[in-house]
Amino acid sequence: MGTALSEEIVYRHAIEGLFLRSVGKRLTPELKDRLRTIGLDLDVKLPHHTPRRVFAEALGITAHYLYPDVDAQEGYRRLGTGIITGLEHTLLGKALVSLWPIFGPDRVLSRMQESFATVNNYLKTELITHARADHTIKVSECNGNPGYLMGIIEAGLMRAGAKNVRVEPFDFNGHACAYRVRWDS
């Protein structure tokens, strides 16, 4: 049975990137069991897509499981940061990230917001440039907490050479969120 075109889905490579490369060895049998109860079985070949609802719930479970001593937003942020670290553990990712300092933070942020659309079929973004090293990025879906994308943005910009990166979420309504993104140039 195929996926309805209106179903919000996350593509397999995003699930693999988060759980197999980023979380990796910290993916304990207990965490796998908790994820399996919500419909994400990491012990079998992953399907081509996962429903957004399952992915959002898996993010929350994983953030709380791996980072129980911090608030939810910080746990999600750490998961997001880990995505960039996990990317660097792939041959293509390592090559790509090595080019980011050449591109510079402004260009990397622009590419990053375009890349968000390659991990699912529902996320819409808008990048508003106020000045060099000063942007707002609006996203249509944060999967339960703005911290996850916040971590991805922070880590990506730091790898691109940005100093004193500040990513401040605002207008989070449970789904959509905007981020003010600034750094010292």
Helices and strands as residue ranges (DSSP letters): E 9-11, H 12-15, I 16-23, G 24-26, H 29-37, E 49-51, H 52-66, H 72-87, H 91-103, H 105-115, G 116-118, E 125-131, E 134-139, H 147-159, E 163-170, E 177-184
